[in-house]
């Protein structure tokens, strides 16, 4: 492929694998937004619909299943199956039957999550996970089983209202089930750890735009039709009236003279159990005098039993009940045949449509916000026409339970707002088939006395240079480290793995081979790269230096020389906290201890006879101050230092000013190449007036030294803030050298 084709395929998206249908092919009973989302999901082939409660996930998934060729399996929470079959009849979707034993008697089969293991995945070409966020409530082993067993089913659809109420990781669960990317890959690509908590991940600053573009390539999120540019119409919720009722507990806390507020989880559980009678009685008093249906949620069996005893017309659904009783009770409550239903969110909190009820009570709360949210949304959902009254009854000793729910609710709202704000425009463009907006790529050029800086893609800019017009090139190449400094696909660092990085760099190396004069050199500054469990799956060292050498050799360069540049391992340990450099690791297991990772300056030569030999008389020493003393044979003494295969006398702090170039979203500090390293390379391998090229100019370190030593410099930088800083640095050294020349003339 050519370079433009390569850049286009670097974009991280999930490619469509589905069916292309016309608008007339879909059920006219669907609302316009449902119609377009379903058509989009069919075209995707593997997709997620994150639609808020009551937005019509059931008709959308039924219409999706209707068009999938072959057999389709719909997996739903208990009692939702019968509800889905009724919806299918209403929307004219035929050939759908329930199966609980793995048998298949229709083209579309629906079953419960509890029965999923009875089905052979090879019998289906499509699978739908209804209320797919329910997977979070199962064990990791079960979730992994589902992902692995159905990984070869070509058509997959996930439907849920709350994909990530307060956690990005749930997006990773869905992406992995759909086969778009493993959750661990998502984390290593778009996220970083904050602090020492291994479970705390933050979206990289420069990754935000690309992350949401990637999510929108396989998922759509909608809380109301206007989120995608449609008229809200009937999809406007009535008010939710929340009221917290606190029951005073007079019984002293165990081991105390009076009741104390709980702080720990164990204390909260104890406070909850000791206040069951008071909370249940308070709830029963309100329910018994309330007209109309009431839905009472609890968290403990004892709460459920006591509530049922105190409310004469209550029907209880608990975990020990038969599936037949659970299903019958939940369906009859939805039909208005039962006035009061007492149950738990983990039993009936997903999928049920109970808009007939507008009185909701919580007599026991877990710490799960998602369970709380889903339980409320059984009644407070689109289709509800009456304001919903929600009463949360807690003991004054329960402490942080309600505060935890409120905190998680605030987190969830922020998360939902962020998802909608980031996905809105992209989703709308994808659903309606309009052009995807991308961050603009810009070019610029600035020149001074002896230097030229190009803003742009180094491959494209170097390709414009005349053949064999460059005497020497020196630079620090990037490495695969996604979204560290930019979000551009043209940034070589934004490569998903080492293979893609090498493919990108190869385009540049081909151009370098063309523009370098015969017999002349290219020097690159690099280090071998420590590997991590998150990215590579093991702790070790990657031979990045060797990979670069072999890549240059493949394109015709000769491996000319290299020097190892010493780095202080104590400084590296303090900066990276690498396990291999920690002294305590010696006592724990010294087999995991290692030496520090040095820098290298590797030099490659283009074959041929150099038409302009370099007269390498060394008239001054460049290195750490006080580290060199001449014996009187200046050039020989300097050469013996420079010829050493290890440079111990480079000052690591001798770099250009960089702070004004660093952007807020940059994940790492800029690490400019030491000026002394550049200076020595220019001393050794260039003549005054030679053209020096840096395709990764950064803030202009190579150009700074080139102009200072009387060479001509060409630099290319992709990022605007670095380009601007490089131009400032070039202007500064230009002024300094001009002043020195004027002072010398005087």
C-alpha positions as CSV (number, residue, x, y, z in Angstrom):
1,X,0.0,0.0,0.0
2,X,1.1,3.6,-0.5
3,X,1.6,6.0,2.5
4,X,-1.9,7.6,2.4
5,X,-3.5,4.1,2.4
6,X,-1.3,3.1,5.3
7,X,-2.3,6.2,7.3
8,X,-6.0,5.6,6.6
9,X,-5.8,2.0,7.8
10,X,-4.1,3.0,11.1
11,X,-7.4,4.5,12.3
12,X,-8.6,2.4,15.2
13,X,-12.1,1.4,14.3
14,X,-14.1,-1.8,14.2
15,X,-14.9,-2.4,10.5
16,X,-18.5,-3.3,9.4
17,X,-19.2,-6.9,8.7
18,X,-23.0,-6.9,8.5
19,X,-26.0,-6.4,6.1
20,X,-26.8,-3.5,3.9
21,X,-30.5,-2.9,4.0
22,X,-32.7,-0.1,2.5
23,X,-35.1,1.9,4.7
24,X,-38.1,0.1,3.2
25,X,-36.7,-3.2,4.4
26,X,-37.4,-2.4,8.1
27,X,-40.6,-2.5,10.2
28,X,-42.6,0.8,9.7
29,X,-43.8,0.5,13.3
30,X,-40.4,1.6,14.6
31,X,-39.9,5.2,15.5
32,X,-37.5,7.0,13.2
33,X,-34.5,6.8,15.6
34,X,-35.2,3.1,16.3
35,X,-35.4,2.5,12.6
36,X,-32.0,4.2,11.9
37,X,-30.3,2.6,14.8
38,X,-31.5,-0.9,13.8
39,X,-30.4,-0.4,10.3
40,X,-27.0,0.8,11.5
41,X,-26.6,-2.2,13.9
42,X,-27.5,-4.6,11.0
43,X,-24.8,-2.9,8.8
44,X,-22.3,-3.2,11.6
45,X,-23.0,-6.9,12.1
46,X,-21.5,-6.8,15.6
47,X,-22.8,-3.8,17.6
48,X,-24.0,-2.5,21.0
49,X,-27.1,-0.4,21.5
50,X,-26.9,1.6,24.8
51,X,-30.4,3.0,25.0
52,X,-32.0,4.2,28.2
53,X,-34.9,2.4,29.7
54,X,-38.1,2.6,27.7
55,X,-36.3,3.7,24.4
56,X,-37.4,0.5,22.7
57,X,-34.4,-1.9,22.9
58,X,-36.8,-4.8,22.6
59,X,-38.3,-3.9,19.2
60,X,-34.9,-2.9,17.9
61,X,-33.3,-6.2,18.8
62,X,-36.3,-8.2,17.5
63,X,-36.1,-6.3,14.2
64,X,-32.3,-6.9,14.1
65,X,-32.9,-10.7,14.8
66,X,-35.6,-10.8,12.1
67,X,-33.1,-9.9,9.4
68,X,-30.1,-12.0,10.4
69,X,-29.8,-15.0,8.2
70,X,-30.0,-18.4,10.0
71,X,-30.8,-19.1,13.6
72,X,-30.7,-16.3,16.3
73,X,-30.4,-16.8,20.0
74,X,-31.8,-14.0,22.3
75,X,-30.6,-14.2,25.9
76,X,-32.6,-12.2,28.5
77,X,-33.2,-12.0,32.2
78,X,-35.8,-14.2,33.8
79,X,-39.4,-13.2,33.0
80,X,-38.2,-10.9,30.2
81,X,-38.4,-13.7,27.8
82,X,-42.2,-13.9,27.9
83,X,-42.4,-10.1,27.8
84,X,-40.2,-10.2,24.6
85,X,-42.4,-12.8,22.9
86,X,-45.4,-10.6,23.5
87,X,-43.6,-7.6,22.1
88,X,-42.6,-9.7,19.0
89,X,-46.3,-10.5,18.3
90,X,-47.1,-6.8,18.6
91,X,-44.4,-5.9,16.1
92,X,-45.2,-8.7,13.7
93,X,-42.0,-10.7,14.3
94,X,-42.9,-14.3,13.8
95,X,-41.0,-17.6,14.6
96,X,-39.8,-16.8,18.1
97,X,-40.1,-19.4,20.9
98,X,-38.7,-19.8,24.4
99,X,-36.4,-22.7,25.2
100,X,-34.9,-23.6,28.5
101,X,-33.3,-26.9,27.7
102,X,-31.1,-26.1,24.7
103,X,-33.7,-27.4,22.1
104,X,-34.3,-25.3,19.0
105,X,-37.8,-25.3,17.5
106,X,-37.8,-21.9,15.8
107,X,-35.6,-19.6,13.8
108,X,-35.4,-17.1,16.7
109,X,-35.0,-18.8,20.1
110,X,-35.1,-16.9,23.4
111,X,-33.8,-18.1,26.7
112,X,-32.6,-16.9,30.1
113,X,-29.0,-16.2,31.2
114,X,-29.3,-19.0,33.7
115,X,-29.9,-21.5,30.8
116,X,-27.2,-20.2,28.3
117,X,-24.8,-23.1,28.9
118,X,-27.4,-25.6,27.5
119,X,-27.1,-24.2,24.0
120,X,-24.6,-25.1,21.3
121,X,-23.2,-21.8,19.8
122,X,-22.5,-23.5,16.5
123,X,-26.2,-23.8,15.9
124,X,-26.6,-20.0,15.6
125,X,-25.4,-17.3,13.2
126,X,-26.6,-14.5,15.5
127,X,-26.9,-13.8,19.3
128,X,-28.5,-11.0,21.2
129,X,-27.6,-10.1,24.8
130,X,-30.7,-8.3,26.2
131,X,-29.7,-6.2,29.3
132,X,-26.1,-7.1,28.5
133,X,-24.7,-5.2,31.5
134,X,-26.2,-8.0,33.6
135,X,-23.0,-9.8,32.7
136,X,-21.2,-7.7,35.4
137,X,-23.2,-9.4,38.1
138,X,-21.9,-12.8,37.1
139,X,-18.5,-14.2,38.0
140,X,-15.5,-13.5,35.7
141,X,-15.4,-17.2,34.9
142,X,-19.0,-17.0,33.5
143,X,-18.4,-13.9,31.6
144,X,-15.2,-15.4,30.0
145,X,-17.2,-18.5,29.1
146,X,-19.8,-16.4,27.3
147,X,-17.1,-14.5,25.4
148,X,-15.2,-17.6,24.4
149,X,-18.2,-19.8,23.5
150,X,-19.9,-17.2,21.3
151,X,-16.7,-15.7,19.9
152,X,-17.3,-17.4,16.5
153,X,-20.9,-16.3,16.0
154,X,-20.7,-13.9,13.1
155,X,-23.6,-11.6,14.2
156,X,-23.7,-10.2,17.7
157,X,-25.8,-7.5,19.4
158,X,-25.6,-6.2,22.9
159,X,-28.5,-4.1,24.3
160,X,-28.5,-2.3,27.7
161,X,-29.4,1.0,29.3
162,X,-26.3,1.4,31.5
163,X,-23.1,0.1,29.8
164,X,-20.9,2.0,32.3
165,X,-22.7,3.8,35.0
166,X,-19.5,4.7,36.8
167,X,-16.8,2.6,35.2
168,X,-15.1,2.5,31.7
169,X,-14.4,-1.1,32.2
170,X,-17.9,-2.1,31.2
171,X,-17.3,-0.7,27.8
172,X,-14.3,-3.1,27.6
173,X,-16.6,-6.0,28.5
174,X,-18.9,-5.2,25.7
175,X,-16.1,-4.6,23.2
176,X,-14.6,-8.0,24.1
177,X,-17.8,-9.9,23.7
178,X,-18.4,-8.2,20.3
179,X,-14.9,-9.1,19.2
180,X,-13.8,-5.5,18.6
181,X,-11.0,-5.5,21.1
182,X,-10.0,-7.3,24.3
183,X,-10.5,-5.3,27.4
184,X,-6.8,-5.5,28.3
185,X,-6.0,-4.1,24.9
186,X,-8.4,-1.3,25.4
187,X,-6.8,-0.4,28.7
188,X,-3.2,-0.5,27.4
189,X,-4.2,1.5,24.3
190,X,-6.3,4.3,25.6
191,X,-5.8,4.4,29.4
192,X,-3.1,4.9,32.1
193,X,-2.9,4.1,35.7
194,X,-3.2,7.0,38.1
195,X,-1.2,6.6,41.3
196,X,-0.5,3.2,42.7
197,X,-4.0,1.7,42.4
198,X,-3.9,-1.0,39.8
199,X,-7.7,-0.9,39.3
200,X,-7.8,2.9,38.8
201,X,-7.5,3.8,35.1
202,X,-7.7,7.2,33.5
203,X,-8.4,8.0,29.8
204,X,-5.2,9.5,28.3
205,X,-5.6,13.2,27.4
206,X,-4.7,12.8,23.7
207,X,-6.7,9.5,23.5
208,X,-10.1,11.0,24.2
209,X,-11.1,11.9,20.7
210,X,-9.8,8.6,19.2
211,X,-11.3,6.5,22.1
212,X,-14.8,7.9,21.5
213,X,-14.4,7.5,17.7
214,X,-13.5,3.9,18.3
215,X,-16.4,3.3,20.7
216,X,-18.8,4.9,18.2
217,X,-17.5,2.6,15.5
218,X,-19.3,-0.3,17.3
219,X,-21.7,1.3,19.8
220,X,-24.5,3.9,19.9
221,X,-25.6,5.6,23.1
222,X,-29.0,7.4,23.4
223,X,-30.8,8.6,26.5
224,X,-33.5,10.4,24.5
225,X,-34.1,10.8,20.7
226,X,-32.7,14.3,20.7
227,X,-29.3,12.9,21.6
228,X,-29.1,11.8,18.0
229,X,-30.8,14.8,16.5
230,X,-34.4,13.4,16.5
231,X,-37.5,14.9,18.0
232,X,-38.1,13.8,21.6
233,X,-41.9,13.6,21.0
234,X,-43.4,11.2,23.5
235,X,-40.0,10.3,25.0
236,X,-40.1,12.8,27.8
237,X,-40.1,11.4,31.3
238,X,-42.4,12.6,34.0
239,X,-40.7,13.9,37.2
240,X,-39.0,11.5,39.6
241,X,-39.9,12.5,43.2
242,X,-37.1,11.1,45.5
243,X,-37.6,11.1,49.3
244,X,-35.3,9.7,51.9
245,X,-37.0,8.5,55.1
246,X,-34.7,8.0,58.0
247,X,-35.8,5.6,60.8
248,X,-34.3,6.3,64.2
249,X,-32.9,3.3,65.9
250,X,-32.9,3.2,69.7
251,X,-31.3,-0.2,70.1
252,X,-27.6,0.3,71.1
253,X,-24.8,-0.8,68.7
254,X,-23.4,-4.2,69.9
255,X,-20.8,-3.5,72.6
256,X,-21.9,0.1,73.0
257,X,-24.2,2.1,75.3
258,X,-26.0,3.7,72.4
259,X,-26.5,3.4,68.7
260,X,-23.5,4.5,66.5
261,X,-23.4,5.4,62.8
262,X,-21.8,2.6,60.8
263,X,-18.6,3.3,58.9
264,X,-17.3,-0.1,57.6
265,X,-19.2,-2.5,55.3
266,X,-19.5,-5.0,58.2
267,X,-20.9,-2.3,60.5
268,X,-23.4,-1.2,57.8
269,X,-24.6,-4.8,57.4
270,X,-25.0,-5.1,61.1
271,X,-26.9,-1.8,61.3
272,X,-29.2,-3.0,58.5
273,X,-30.0,-6.3,60.2
274,X,-30.7,-4.7,63.5
275,X,-33.1,-2.2,62.0
276,X,-35.2,-4.6,59.8
277,X,-38.3,-4.5,62.0
278,X,-38.4,-0.7,62.2
279,X,-37.7,-0.1,58.5
280,X,-40.2,-2.7,57.4
281,X,-42.9,-1.3,59.6
282,X,-42.3,2.2,58.4
283,X,-42.6,1.0,54.8
284,X,-45.7,-1.2,55.4
285,X,-47.5,1.7,57.1
286,X,-47.0,3.9,53.9
287,X,-47.8,1.1,51.4
288,X,-50.9,0.0,53.2
289,X,-52.4,3.5,52.9
290,X,-51.2,4.1,49.3
291,X,-53.6,3.6,46.5
292,X,-52.5,1.8,43.4
293,X,-49.6,-0.5,42.7
294,X,-46.4,-0.5,44.9
295,X,-43.0,-1.9,44.1
296,X,-41.0,-2.7,47.2
297,X,-37.3,-3.4,46.8
298,X,-35.2,-5.0,49.6
299,X,-31.7,-6.4,49.9
300,X,-32.1,-9.2,52.6
301,X,-34.4,-12.2,52.8
302,X,-35.4,-11.2,56.3
303,X,-36.5,-7.8,55.0
304,X,-38.5,-9.5,52.3
305,X,-40.3,-11.9,54.7
306,X,-41.1,-9.2,57.2
307,X,-42.5,-6.8,54.5
308,X,-44.7,-9.6,53.1
309,X,-46.0,-10.3,56.6
310,X,-46.9,-6.7,57.3
311,X,-48.4,-5.9,53.8
312,X,-51.5,-8.2,53.5
313,X,-51.8,-8.1,49.6
314,X,-48.1,-8.3,48.9
315,X,-46.6,-11.0,46.7
316,X,-43.0,-12.0,47.5
317,X,-40.4,-13.1,44.9
318,X,-37.2,-14.4,46.4
319,X,-34.2,-16.3,45.2
320,X,-35.4,-19.7,46.5
321,X,-38.6,-19.5,44.6
322,X,-39.1,-21.6,41.5
323,X,-38.6,-20.0,38.1
324,X,-42.2,-20.5,37.3
325,X,-43.3,-18.6,40.4
326,X,-40.8,-15.8,39.7
327,X,-41.9,-15.4,36.1
328,X,-45.6,-15.6,36.9
329,X,-45.5,-13.1,39.7
330,X,-43.4,-10.5,37.7
331,X,-45.6,-10.8,34.6
332,X,-48.8,-10.5,36.6
333,X,-47.5,-7.4,38.4
334,X,-46.8,-5.9,35.0
335,X,-50.4,-6.7,34.0
336,X,-51.8,-5.0,37.1
337,X,-53.1,-8.3,38.7
338,X,-50.8,-7.9,41.7
339,X,-51.0,-4.7,43.8
340,X,-47.7,-5.0,45.8
341,X,-44.6,-6.8,44.7
342,X,-41.7,-7.4,47.2
343,X,-38.4,-8.5,45.7
344,X,-34.7,-7.8,45.2
345,X,-33.0,-5.8,42.4
346,X,-30.7,-8.8,41.6
347,X,-33.9,-10.9,40.9
348,X,-36.1,-8.5,39.0
349,X,-34.1,-5.4,38.5
350,X,-33.3,-5.9,34.8
351,X,-35.5,-5.8,31.8
352,X,-39.1,-5.7,33.1
353,X,-41.5,-3.0,31.9
354,X,-43.6,-1.9,34.9
355,X,-44.9,1.5,33.8
356,X,-48.2,0.5,35.4
357,X,-46.7,1.3,38.8
358,X,-45.5,4.7,40.0
359,X,-44.9,4.0,43.7
360,X,-41.4,2.6,44.4
361,X,-39.9,1.8,47.8
362,X,-36.4,0.8,48.8
363,X,-36.3,-0.8,52.3
364,X,-32.7,-2.1,51.9
365,X,-29.9,-0.7,49.7
366,X,-26.7,-2.5,48.6
367,X,-23.7,-0.4,47.6
368,X,-24.4,-1.0,43.9
369,X,-25.6,2.1,42.1
370,X,-26.4,0.2,38.9
371,X,-28.8,-2.1,40.9
372,X,-30.4,1.0,42.4
373,X,-30.7,2.7,39.0
374,X,-32.1,-0.3,37.2
375,X,-34.6,-1.0,39.9
376,X,-36.0,2.6,39.7
377,X,-36.1,2.4,35.9
378,X,-38.5,-0.6,35.9
379,X,-41.2,2.1,36.6
380,X,-39.6,5.4,35.8
381,X,-39.1,4.8,32.0
382,X,-40.4,6.0,28.7
383,X,-44.1,5.1,28.5
384,X,-44.7,6.2,32.1
385,X,-47.2,9.0,32.2
386,X,-47.5,9.7,36.0
387,X,-44.8,11.2,38.2
388,X,-42.9,8.4,40.0
389,X,-42.6,8.6,43.8
390,X,-39.5,6.9,45.1
391,X,-39.0,6.5,48.9
392,X,-35.7,5.3,50.3
393,X,-36.1,4.0,53.9
394,X,-32.9,3.6,55.9
395,X,-31.9,3.5,59.5
396,X,-30.0,6.4,60.9
397,X,-27.2,4.0,61.9
398,X,-26.6,2.8,58.3
399,X,-24.2,5.6,57.7
400,X,-22.5,5.7,54.3
401,X,-25.0,3.6,52.3
402,X,-27.1,6.5,51.0
403,X,-24.0,8.7,50.7
404,X,-22.3,6.0,48.6
405,X,-25.3,5.8,46.3
406,X,-25.4,9.5,45.9
407,X,-21.7,9.7,45.1
408,X,-22.0,6.9,42.6
409,X,-25.1,8.5,41.1
410,X,-23.1,11.7,40.6
411,X,-20.3,9.7,39.0
412,X,-22.8,8.0,36.8
413,X,-24.4,11.2,35.7
414,X,-21.0,12.7,34.8
415,X,-20.1,9.5,33.0
416,X,-23.4,9.5,31.0
417,X,-23.0,13.2,30.2
418,X,-19.4,12.6,29.0
419,X,-20.4,9.6,26.9
420,X,-23.3,11.4,25.3
421,X,-21.3,14.6,24.7
422,X,-18.4,12.7,23.2
423,X,-20.6,10.3,21.2
424,X,-23.4,12.6,20.1
425,X,-21.9,14.1,17.0
426,X,-20.1,10.9,15.9
427,X,-23.1,8.6,16.6
428,X,-25.4,11.0,14.7
429,X,-23.0,11.1,11.7
430,X,-22.7,7.3,11.7
431,X,-26.4,6.6,12.1
432,X,-27.4,9.1,9.5
433,X,-24.5,8.3,7.2
434,X,-22.9,11.7,7.1
435,X,-19.1,12.4,7.0
436,X,-17.0,11.8,10.1
437,X,-15.3,14.9,11.4
438,X,-11.6,14.5,12.1
439,X,-9.0,16.7,13.7
440,X,-7.4,18.8,10.9
441,X,-3.9,18.1,9.8
442,X,-2.0,21.3,9.1
443,X,1.4,22.2,7.5
444,X,3.6,25.3,7.9
445,X,7.1,26.4,7.2
446,X,9.4,28.9,9.0
447,X,13.0,29.8,8.0
448,X,15.9,31.7,9.3
449,X,19.6,32.1,8.6
450,X,20.8,28.6,8.1
451,X,17.7,26.7,9.1
452,X,14.3,25.7,7.9
453,X,11.5,24.1,10.0
454,X,8.6,22.3,8.5
455,X,5.4,21.6,10.4
456,X,3.9,18.4,9.0
457,X,4.3,14.6,8.5
458,X,8.0,13.7,8.3
459,X,7.5,11.1,5.6
460,X,5.7,13.5,3.3
461,X,8.1,16.4,4.0
462,X,11.3,14.4,3.6
463,X,9.8,13.0,0.3
464,X,9.9,16.6,-1.0
465,X,13.6,17.0,-0.5
466,X,16.0,16.5,-3.5
467,X,17.7,13.2,-3.9
468,X,21.2,12.9,-2.2
469,X,20.9,16.5,-0.9
470,X,21.5,15.8,2.9
471,X,25.0,15.3,4.4
472,X,23.9,13.9,7.8
473,X,20.8,13.0,9.7
474,X,20.5,12.8,13.5
475,X,17.4,12.3,15.6
476,X,15.6,10.4,18.3
477,X,12.9,8.2,16.8
478,X,9.6,7.7,18.7
479,X,8.4,4.2,19.7
480,X,5.0,2.6,19.9
481,X,3.4,4.5,22.8
482,X,-0.2,5.4,22.0
483,X,-1.5,8.9,22.5
484,X,1.4,10.1,24.6
485,X,2.0,13.4,22.8
486,X,-0.7,13.6,20.2
487,X,-3.8,11.8,18.7
488,X,-2.7,12.0,15.1
489,X,-2.5,8.8,13.0
490,X,0.6,10.4,11.4
491,X,2.3,10.3,14.8
492,X,4.5,7.1,14.6
493,X,4.2,6.7,18.3
494,X,0.4,6.2,17.8
495,X,0.9,2.6,16.6
496,X,-1.0,-0.1,18.2
497,X,2.0,-2.5,18.3
498,X,5.6,-2.8,17.3
499,X,4.7,-4.2,13.9
500,X,2.6,-1.2,12.9
501,X,5.3,1.1,14.2
502,X,8.0,-0.6,12.1
503,X,5.7,-0.4,9.0
504,X,5.3,3.3,9.6
505,X,8.9,4.0,10.2
506,X,9.9,2.0,7.1
507,X,8.3,4.7,4.9
508,X,10.6,7.3,6.4
509,X,13.8,5.1,6.2
510,X,13.2,4.6,2.5
511,X,13.1,8.4,2.0
512,X,16.2,8.8,4.3
513,X,18.1,6.4,2.1
514,X,17.1,8.4,-1.0
515,X,18.0,11.9,0.4
516,X,21.3,11.0,2.1
517,X,24.5,11.4,0.0
518,X,26.5,8.2,-0.8
519,X,28.9,7.3,2.0
520,X,27.3,9.6,4.5
521,X,25.6,8.8,7.8
522,X,22.4,8.6,9.8
523,X,22.6,8.5,13.6
524,X,19.6,7.7,15.8
525,X,19.5,8.0,19.5
526,X,17.5,5.2,21.3
527,X,17.2,2.8,24.2
528,X,15.9,-0.7,24.6
529,X,12.4,-0.6,26.1
530,X,11.3,-2.2,29.3
531,X,8.2,-4.4,28.8
532,X,5.2,-4.5,31.2
533,X,2.5,-7.0,32.1
534,X,-0.2,-4.6,30.9
535,X,1.2,-4.1,27.4
536,X,3.3,-7.2,26.6
537,X,2.2,-9.7,29.2
538,X,5.6,-10.1,30.8
539,X,8.3,-8.0,32.6
540,X,11.5,-7.9,30.6
541,X,13.4,-5.8,27.9
542,X,12.5,-5.4,24.3
543,X,15.4,-5.1,21.8
544,X,14.3,-1.8,20.3
545,X,17.8,-0.8,19.3
546,X,18.3,-4.1,17.4
547,X,14.9,-3.8,15.7
548,X,15.9,-0.3,14.4
549,X,19.3,-1.5,13.1
550,X,17.7,-4.4,11.3
551,X,15.0,-2.1,9.8
552,X,17.7,0.3,8.4
553,X,19.7,-2.6,7.1
554,X,16.6,-4.0,5.3
555,X,16.4,-0.7,3.4
556,X,20.0,-0.7,2.3
557,X,22.0,1.0,5.1
558,X,25.2,-0.4,6.5
559,X,25.5,-0.8,10.3
560,X,28.4,1.6,10.9
561,X,29.0,2.0,14.6
562,X,27.3,2.6,18.0
563,X,28.2,4.1,21.4
564,X,26.5,3.3,24.7
565,X,25.6,6.3,26.8
566,X,25.7,5.8,30.6
567,X,22.6,6.7,32.6
568,X,22.3,6.8,36.4
569,X,20.2,3.8,37.5
570,X,19.2,5.5,40.8
571,X,17.6,8.4,38.8
572,X,15.9,5.8,36.6
573,X,14.6,3.9,39.6
574,X,13.2,7.1,41.2
575,X,11.5,8.1,37.9
576,X,10.1,4.7,36.8
577,X,9.8,2.7,40.0
578,X,10.9,-0.3,37.8
579,X,10.8,-3.5,39.9
580,X,14.1,-4.6,38.6
581,X,15.9,-1.5,39.9
582,X,14.4,-1.5,43.4
583,X,16.9,-2.6,46.2
584,X,14.1,-4.4,48.0
585,X,13.8,-6.8,45.1
586,X,17.2,-8.2,45.9
587,X,15.9,-9.6,49.1
588,X,12.6,-10.7,47.6
589,X,14.0,-12.4,44.5
590,X,17.1,-11.1,42.9
591,X,16.4,-13.0,39.7
592,X,14.0,-10.2,38.9
593,X,16.7,-7.6,39.6
594,X,18.5,-6.0,36.6
595,X,20.9,-3.3,35.5
596,X,19.7,0.1,34.3
597,X,18.8,0.7,30.6
598,X,21.4,2.9,28.8
599,X,21.0,5.1,25.8
600,X,22.6,4.4,22.5
601,X,23.7,6.5,19.6
602,X,23.6,4.1,16.6
603,X,25.1,5.2,13.3
604,X,24.2,3.7,9.9
605,X,26.0,4.4,6.6
606,X,24.6,4.7,3.0
607,X,26.8,2.6,0.6
608,X,29.0,4.4,-1.9
609,X,31.9,6.8,-2.0
610,X,31.5,10.0,-0.1
611,X,31.8,12.9,-2.6
612,X,32.6,15.4,0.1
613,X,35.0,13.9,2.7
614,X,34.8,15.2,6.3
615,X,38.1,16.5,7.7
616,X,37.7,15.4,11.2
617,X,40.2,17.6,13.1
618,X,38.8,17.9,16.7
619,X,39.6,21.4,18.0
620,X,37.5,21.3,21.1
621,X,36.0,18.8,23.6
622,X,32.3,18.6,24.3
623,X,31.2,16.8,27.5
624,X,30.6,17.1,31.1
625,X,32.5,20.0,32.6
626,X,35.7,18.9,34.4
627,X,35.7,15.4,33.0
628,X,38.5,16.0,30.3
629,X,42.1,17.0,30.5
630,X,44.3,17.1,27.5
631,X,47.9,15.8,27.4
632,X,48.8,18.4,24.8
633,X,47.7,16.3,21.8
634,X,44.2,17.9,21.7
635,X,42.7,16.2,18.7
636,X,44.1,12.8,19.6
637,X,43.0,13.1,23.3
638,X,39.5,14.1,22.3
639,X,39.3,11.3,19.7
640,X,40.3,8.7,22.2
641,X,37.4,9.9,24.4
642,X,34.9,10.0,21.5
643,X,36.1,6.6,20.2
644,X,35.2,4.9,23.5
645,X,32.3,2.4,23.0
646,X,30.8,3.8,26.3
647,X,30.4,7.6,26.9
648,X,30.4,8.2,30.7
649,X,30.9,12.0,30.4
650,X,27.6,13.2,29.0
651,X,25.8,15.7,31.2
652,X,22.1,14.4,31.2
653,X,20.8,17.9,32.1
654,X,22.4,19.6,29.1
655,X,19.1,19.9,27.1
656,X,17.0,22.7,25.6
657,X,14.3,24.5,27.4
658,X,11.0,22.6,26.8
659,X,8.4,23.5,29.3
660,X,6.4,25.9,27.2
661,X,6.0,23.2,24.5
662,X,4.4,20.6,26.8
663,X,0.6,20.5,26.5
664,X,-1.8,19.7,29.3
665,X,-2.8,16.4,27.6
666,X,0.8,15.1,27.2
667,X,1.2,12.0,29.2
668,X,4.9,12.2,29.6
669,X,7.4,15.0,30.0
670,X,9.4,15.9,26.8
671,X,12.8,14.3,27.0
672,X,15.1,16.3,24.6
673,X,18.2,14.7,23.3
674,X,21.3,15.9,25.1
675,X,23.0,18.7,23.2
676,X,26.5,17.2,23.9
677,X,25.5,13.9,22.1
678,X,24.4,15.9,19.1
679,X,27.4,18.1,19.2
680,X,29.8,15.2,19.2
681,X,28.0,13.6,16.2
682,X,28.2,16.8,14.3
683,X,31.9,17.2,15.2
684,X,32.8,13.8,14.0
685,X,30.7,13.4,10.8
686,X,30.0,16.8,9.2
687,X,31.8,19.7,7.7
688,X,30.8,23.4,8.3
689,X,28.1,24.3,5.8
690,X,26.8,20.7,5.6
691,X,23.0,20.1,5.5
692,X,21.8,18.3,8.6
693,X,18.3,16.7,8.7
694,X,16.1,15.8,11.7
695,X,12.7,14.2,10.7
696,X,11.7,14.3,14.4
697,X,12.8,17.8,15.3
698,X,10.8,18.1,18.5
699,X,11.8,21.4,20.1
700,X,14.8,21.8,17.8
701,X,17.7,20.3,19.7
702,X,19.5,19.0,16.6
703,X,18.9,22.2,14.8
704,X,20.2,24.3,17.7
705,X,23.5,22.5,17.7
706,X,23.7,22.5,13.9
707,X,23.4,26.3,13.6
708,X,25.7,26.8,16.5
709,X,28.4,24.8,14.7
710,X,27.8,26.5,11.4
711,X,25.8,23.8,9.7
712,X,22.6,24.2,7.8
713,X,19.6,22.5,9.3
714,X,16.3,21.1,8.0
715,X,13.8,19.9,10.7
716,X,10.3,18.4,10.5
717,X,7.9,18.3,13.4
718,X,4.3,17.1,13.4
719,X,3.0,18.8,16.6
720,X,2.3,22.5,16.5
721,X,3.3,23.3,20.1
722,X,6.7,21.6,19.6
723,X,7.2,23.2,16.2
724,X,6.6,26.7,17.7
725,X,9.0,26.0,20.5
726,X,11.6,24.7,18.0
727,X,11.3,27.9,15.9
728,X,11.8,30.0,19.1
729,X,14.9,28.0,20.0
730,X,16.3,28.3,16.4
731,X,15.7,32.0,16.4
732,X,17.5,32.3,19.8
733,X,20.6,30.4,18.6
734,X,20.6,32.3,15.3
735,X,20.8,35.6,17.3
736,X,23.5,34.2,19.6
737,X,25.7,33.1,16.7
738,X,25.2,36.4,14.8
739,X,26.2,38.3,17.9
740,X,29.3,36.1,18.4
741,X,30.3,36.7,14.8
742,X,29.8,40.5,15.2
743,X,31.8,40.5,18.5
744,X,34.6,38.5,16.8
745,X,34.8,41.0,13.9
746,X,35.3,43.8,16.4
